[in-house]
Amino acid sequence: MSFPIYATSPLSWALVLLVLLALGWHALPGAVRWAGIAIEVLLIALMTPLGAAGVAHLVVARVPPVQSCAAPTPTTIVVLGGGFSYPPRAADDYGSLSTEALQRVFAGVALWQKIPDARLVIAGGGGGRIREAMPMANLAMRMDVPAEAVEIEDQSRNTWQNARNVAALSPPVSKRIWLVSSPMHLPRALDAFRAWGFKPCAWPSGAEKDGFDLWLGALVPQGGAIRRSAIAFHELAGSVEYKFLARRQARRAPAHTP
């Protein structure tokens, strides 16, 4: 994505709208005022656990079930990077990996244990001198995945580049892959890999919280809910962007010659 996560935060938009309404209140027609108030209420609702659960469901519902992966079982596993919690001090500084990155490694290794002859590709170029794929791959090897089974793609800076760079690996990666990522991120990741010619099967690294706790706090704006809504809108906007990029790429592709 070419814009930061705060750009999709309902809090950011609520503050912007509040300022615009305050500055132009007396000059605005009554219908515009009421529309602005309604949008402001909706944005506040999206900051609550109830509202965040609703928009998150729109994203996660697009993840196909694992059981829908057609036979034969893919023999390549692609695990996507999940970022750092702090800049790593060394390539084996596993504590620097974010919770999402750790979950993705654990899920990828657990899947590899079911398919021990599989090729395990760790894709992620975020970070500085030490790219995120490096400690993720080292952690996988510490979990008894043989070094010869692990491959690193550490030049990509976003999910679209993950797919593009994995498609360019040598020897070529099979088009049928298991794609491992967080449930909220998987729909956009699947779109990107399909655009680059893959036929990915989804393997979520954990489960997105389904719903919310039925208590009064579910109707009160909370920091966690604001972040959850922001991530969900970020992923929805990213899927729209990737579909546009996929159509543009398809138009640029050379015509197929039988």
C-alpha positions as CSV (number, residue, x, y, z in Angstrom):
1,M,0.0,0.0,0.0
2,S,1.2,3.5,-0.8
3,F,-0.4,5.2,2.2
4,P,0.1,4.7,6.0
5,I,-2.3,2.8,8.2
6,Y,-3.6,6.0,9.9
7,A,-5.0,7.1,6.6
8,T,-7.7,4.4,6.9
9,S,-8.3,5.0,10.6
10,P,-11.9,6.1,11.5
11,L,-10.4,8.3,14.1
12,S,-8.4,10.2,11.5
13,W,-11.4,10.8,9.3
14,A,-13.6,11.6,12.3
15,L,-11.2,14.4,13.4
16,V,-10.9,15.8,9.9
17,L,-14.7,15.8,9.5
18,L,-15.1,17.4,12.9
19,V,-12.8,20.2,12.0
20,L,-14.5,20.8,8.6
21,L,-17.9,20.9,10.2
22,A,-16.8,23.3,12.9
23,L,-15.1,25.7,10.4
24,G,-18.0,25.7,8.0
25,W,-21.0,25.1,10.2
26,H,-22.8,28.4,9.7
27,A,-22.2,28.4,5.9
28,L,-23.3,24.8,5.3
29,P,-26.8,24.0,4.2
30,G,-28.9,22.1,6.8
31,A,-28.9,18.9,4.7
32,V,-25.1,18.9,4.6
33,R,-24.8,19.5,8.4
34,W,-27.1,16.5,9.1
35,A,-25.2,14.3,6.6
36,G,-21.9,15.3,8.3
37,I,-23.3,14.5,11.7
38,A,-24.5,11.1,10.5
39,I,-21.1,10.3,9.0
40,E,-19.5,11.4,12.3
41,V,-21.7,9.1,14.3
42,L,-20.9,6.2,11.9
43,L,-17.1,6.9,12.2
44,I,-17.5,6.8,16.0
45,A,-19.4,3.5,15.8
46,L,-16.5,2.1,13.8
47,M,-14.2,2.9,16.7
48,T,-16.2,0.5,19.0
49,P,-15.6,-3.3,19.3
50,L,-19.0,-3.8,17.7
51,G,-18.3,-1.7,14.7
52,A,-14.7,-3.0,14.3
53,A,-16.0,-6.6,14.4
54,G,-18.4,-5.8,11.6
55,V,-15.8,-4.3,9.2
56,A,-13.3,-7.0,10.1
57,H,-15.8,-9.7,9.1
58,L,-16.1,-8.1,5.7
59,V,-12.4,-8.8,5.1
60,V,-12.0,-12.2,6.8
61,A,-15.1,-13.6,5.1
62,R,-13.2,-13.5,1.8
63,V,-10.6,-16.0,3.0
64,P,-11.4,-19.4,1.4
65,P,-11.5,-22.3,3.8
66,V,-8.4,-24.6,3.9
67,Q,-10.6,-27.5,2.8
68,S,-11.4,-25.8,-0.5
69,C,-7.8,-26.3,-1.7
70,A,-8.1,-28.7,-4.6
71,A,-6.0,-31.9,-4.8
72,P,-3.2,-32.5,-5.3
73,T,-1.8,-30.8,-2.3
74,P,0.7,-27.9,-3.1
75,T,4.3,-28.8,-2.3
76,T,5.5,-25.2,-2.0
77,I,4.7,-23.0,1.1
78,V,5.1,-19.3,0.9
79,V,5.2,-17.4,4.3
80,L,4.8,-13.7,4.1
81,G,6.7,-11.3,6.4
82,G,4.9,-9.5,9.2
83,G,7.3,-6.8,10.2
84,F,9.4,-6.0,13.3
85,S,8.6,-4.9,16.8
86,Y,11.9,-3.2,17.0
87,P,15.0,-3.0,14.7
88,P,16.8,-6.4,15.0
89,R,20.3,-6.5,16.5
90,A,21.2,-9.7,14.6
91,A,19.7,-12.2,12.1
92,D,18.8,-14.5,15.0
93,D,17.1,-11.8,17.1
94,Y,13.7,-13.5,17.0
95,G,12.3,-11.2,19.7
96,S,12.4,-8.4,17.2
97,L,9.7,-10.1,15.0
98,S,6.2,-8.8,15.5
99,T,3.5,-11.0,16.8
100,E,2.1,-11.4,13.3
101,A,5.5,-12.4,11.9
102,L,6.0,-15.0,14.6
103,Q,2.5,-16.4,14.1
104,R,3.2,-16.7,10.4
105,V,6.4,-18.6,11.0
106,F,4.8,-21.0,13.4
107,A,1.9,-21.6,11.0
108,G,4.3,-22.1,8.1
109,V,6.5,-24.6,10.0
110,A,3.4,-26.4,11.3
111,L,2.2,-26.8,7.7
112,W,5.7,-27.9,6.5
113,Q,5.6,-30.6,9.2
114,K,2.5,-32.0,7.4
115,I,4.4,-31.8,4.1
116,P,8.0,-32.4,5.0
117,D,9.3,-32.5,1.4
118,A,7.8,-29.1,0.7
119,R,9.8,-26.0,-0.4
120,L,9.4,-23.3,2.3
121,V,9.8,-19.8,0.9
122,I,10.0,-16.8,3.4
123,A,9.1,-13.6,1.6
124,G,9.7,-10.2,3.2
125,G,12.1,-7.3,2.6
126,G,11.0,-4.9,5.3
127,G,13.6,-3.5,7.6
128,G,17.1,-2.1,7.2
129,R,20.4,-4.1,7.0
130,I,18.6,-7.1,8.4
131,R,15.5,-7.9,6.4
132,E,12.5,-9.5,8.0
133,A,12.8,-12.7,6.0
134,M,16.2,-13.4,7.6
135,P,15.2,-13.9,11.3
136,M,11.9,-15.6,10.1
137,A,13.9,-18.1,8.1
138,N,16.5,-18.6,10.9
139,L,13.6,-19.3,13.3
140,A,12.1,-21.9,10.9
141,M,15.5,-23.6,10.8
142,R,15.8,-23.6,14.6
143,M,12.4,-25.4,14.5
144,D,14.0,-28.3,12.6
145,V,13.2,-27.2,9.0
146,P,16.3,-28.2,7.0
147,A,18.3,-25.3,5.6
148,E,18.0,-26.8,2.1
149,A,14.2,-26.6,2.3
150,V,14.2,-22.9,3.2
151,E,14.5,-20.1,0.7
152,I,14.5,-16.4,1.3
153,E,13.0,-13.5,-0.8
154,D,14.1,-10.4,1.0
155,Q,13.9,-7.6,-1.6
156,S,10.1,-6.9,-1.5
157,R,8.7,-4.0,0.4
158,N,5.0,-4.8,0.1
159,T,2.6,-7.6,-0.7
160,W,2.5,-6.9,-4.4
161,Q,6.3,-7.1,-4.6
162,N,6.2,-10.3,-2.5
163,A,4.2,-12.0,-5.3
164,R,6.3,-10.5,-8.1
165,N,9.6,-11.5,-6.6
166,V,8.5,-15.0,-5.6
167,A,7.3,-15.4,-9.2
168,A,10.9,-14.5,-10.3
169,L,12.7,-16.9,-8.1
170,S,15.0,-19.5,-9.6
171,P,14.4,-22.4,-9.8
172,P,10.8,-21.3,-10.5
173,V,8.2,-21.7,-7.8
174,S,5.3,-23.9,-8.5
175,K,2.1,-22.0,-9.4
176,R,0.2,-24.0,-6.9
177,I,1.2,-22.9,-3.4
178,W,0.1,-22.6,0.1
179,L,0.1,-19.0,1.1
180,V,0.6,-18.3,4.8
181,S,-0.4,-15.0,6.3
182,S,-2.7,-13.4,8.9
183,P,-6.4,-13.8,8.3
184,M,-7.0,-10.1,7.8
185,H,-4.1,-9.9,5.3
186,L,-4.8,-13.0,3.3
187,P,-7.5,-11.7,0.9
188,R,-5.2,-9.0,-0.4
189,A,-2.3,-11.4,-0.5
190,L,-4.3,-13.9,-2.5
191,D,-5.3,-11.2,-5.0
192,A,-1.6,-10.2,-5.4
193,F,-0.4,-13.8,-6.0
194,R,-3.2,-14.6,-8.4
195,A,-2.3,-11.5,-10.4
196,W,1.2,-12.9,-10.8
197,G,0.0,-16.2,-12.1
198,F,-0.2,-18.3,-8.9
199,K,-3.0,-20.6,-7.8
200,P,-2.7,-20.1,-4.1
201,C,-4.4,-22.0,-1.3
202,A,-5.0,-20.0,1.9
203,W,-3.4,-21.1,5.1
204,P,-4.3,-18.5,7.9
205,S,-1.7,-18.0,10.6
206,G,-4.2,-18.2,13.5
207,A,-7.8,-17.0,13.6
208,E,-9.2,-13.5,13.5
209,K,-11.3,-12.9,16.6
210,D,-14.9,-13.5,15.5
211,G,-17.3,-10.9,16.9
212,F,-17.0,-9.2,20.3
213,D,-17.8,-9.6,23.9
214,L,-21.4,-8.8,24.7
215,W,-21.0,-6.1,27.3
216,L,-21.5,-2.4,27.5
217,G,-17.9,-1.8,26.5
218,A,-18.6,-3.1,23.0
219,L,-20.4,0.2,22.3
220,V,-17.6,2.4,23.6
221,P,-14.7,3.5,21.4
222,Q,-11.5,1.8,22.3
223,G,-7.9,1.9,21.0
224,G,-7.9,-1.8,20.0
225,A,-11.1,-1.4,18.0
226,I,-9.8,1.7,16.2
227,R,-6.7,-0.2,15.1
228,R,-8.8,-3.2,14.0
229,S,-11.1,-1.0,11.9
230,A,-8.1,0.8,10.4
231,I,-6.4,-2.4,9.4
232,A,-9.6,-3.8,7.9
233,F,-10.2,-0.6,5.8
234,H,-6.5,-0.7,4.9
235,E,-6.9,-4.3,3.6
236,L,-10.2,-3.5,1.7
237,A,-8.6,-0.5,0.1
238,G,-5.5,-2.6,-0.7
239,S,-7.7,-5.2,-2.4
240,V,-9.2,-2.5,-4.6
241,E,-5.7,-1.2,-5.5
242,Y,-4.4,-4.7,-6.3
243,K,-7.4,-5.5,-8.6
244,F,-6.6,-2.3,-10.5
245,L,-2.9,-3.2,-10.7
246,A,-3.9,-6.7,-11.9
247,R,-6.1,-5.3,-14.7
248,R,-3.4,-2.9,-15.8
249,Q,-0.8,-5.7,-15.8
250,A,-3.1,-7.9,-17.8
251,R,-3.5,-5.2,-20.4
252,R,0.3,-4.8,-20.7
253,A,0.9,-8.6,-21.0
254,P,1.8,-9.8,-24.5
255,A,-0.9,-11.5,-26.4
256,H,-0.9,-15.3,-26.1
257,T,0.3,-17.1,-29.2
258,P,-1.0,-20.7,-29.6
